[in-house]
């Protein structure tokens, strides 16, 4: 499974809403799908577990990780260090 799909599945799991699966666009802001600050932190925790990485504080904001594409870019950078 590629990282983009894995991130998508984590967001769907955190939001507990499988109905958004058909509407996800990787470049749209996460807020569009109902990601609030609590869901964002839950997503970060799940990402760290799933990819076995620690996401630096620098990335822990909606500005840095606003879309699935930006999350995947962050994860790819951490994995390929």
PEBEL-V885173 format. One record per residue. RES is the residue in one small letter. PSI is psi in degrees with one decimal (* if undefined). Layout:
res=RES psi=PSI
res=RES psi=PSI
//
This chain:
res=x psi=134.3
res=x psi=161.8
res=x psi=-37.0
res=x psi=-46.2
res=x psi=-38.9
res=x psi=-42.4
res=x psi=-44.3
res=x psi=-46.8
res=x psi=-36.8
res=x psi=-43.9
res=x psi=-42.6
res=x psi=-41.3
res=x psi=-46.0
res=x psi=-41.4
res=x psi=-13.0
res=x psi=45.7
res=x psi=90.6
res=x psi=-11.0
res=x psi=-20.6
res=x psi=-10.9
res=x psi=-37.3
res=x psi=-13.8
res=x psi=0.2
res=x psi=128.5
res=x psi=129.9
res=x psi=-16.0
res=x psi=6.6
res=x psi=146.9
res=x psi=141.9
res=x psi=-28.3
res=x psi=-29.8
res=x psi=-30.8
res=x psi=6.0
res=x psi=14.7
res=x psi=112.7
res=x psi=-172.6
res=x psi=-38.2
res=x psi=-46.6
res=x psi=-34.3
res=x psi=-47.9
res=x psi=-40.4
res=x psi=-39.1
res=x psi=-43.7
res=x psi=-45.7
res=x psi=-45.2
res=x psi=-37.5
res=x psi=-44.0
res=x psi=-40.4
res=x psi=-49.6
res=x psi=-37.9
res=x psi=0.1
res=x psi=52.0
res=x psi=163.9
res=x psi=119.3
res=x psi=120.5
res=x psi=152.2
res=x psi=-31.8
res=x psi=-36.0
res=x psi=-7.1
res=x psi=61.5
res=x psi=155.8
res=x psi=-27.3
res=x psi=-40.6
res=x psi=-30.2
res=x psi=59.5
res=x psi=-21.4
res=x psi=167.5
res=x psi=-40.2
res=x psi=-43.4
res=x psi=-33.1
res=x psi=-45.2
res=x psi=-41.0
res=x psi=-44.2
res=x psi=-49.6
res=x psi=-46.2
res=x psi=-42.3
res=x psi=-40.9
res=x psi=-38.9
res=x psi=-36.4
res=x psi=15.9
res=x psi=*
//
